[in-house]
Amino acid sequence: MEKEAKKEAFRKYLESSGVLDALTKVLVALYEENDKPSSALEFVQQKLGGPSLSEYEKLQAEKADLQLKYDELLAAHKETCAMLDVLKNSKVAATCKEEVDGDNVKDEL
């Protein structure tokens, strides 16, 4: 009995959220197609707003390209940060050396 109640609750959820209506419209459109598509699944995906297989593959390739660019930029950023740290440390060391040298000059005077 509990199983039936869960099924009914789920059906009501799908109906109230518009899923059943959207699926019904897509399936009716597929049924009414004179020239049935070679891939019913791709037809349904397209009608529901998803990308076609070729669009999906294009998006995957674009994602891979963007990931490579991101990785390159991240590596360049890390390298730049490391160089900045080296420059900061060398400036601090030079400043300390100047202060020490300045104190030595004052001591000599």
C-alpha positions, 0 to 999 in steps of 0.5 A: 500500500505504501508503494502505491501511495509513493507512486501516486505522490510522485505522479502528482508531483510530476503533474503539478510541476508540468513534467507530464504535460511537457512530455505528453506534448513532445511525444505527441509531436513525435507521433505526428511527425511524418518522417520519423527521426532516426533517433527518437531520444535526440528528438525528445531532447531537442524538443525539451530544450537540450542540445543536439548530439552535434551541439553537445560534441561542439560544447564538449570540445569548447569546454576542453579548449577553455580548460586548457586555456584556464590551466595555462593562465593559472600556471602563468599566474602562479609563476607571476606570483612566485616572481613577485614574491622573489622581488618583494623578498629581494627588495626587503633584503636590499632595504635591510642591507641599506639600513645596516650599511647606513647604521655602519656609516653613522657609527663611523662618523 
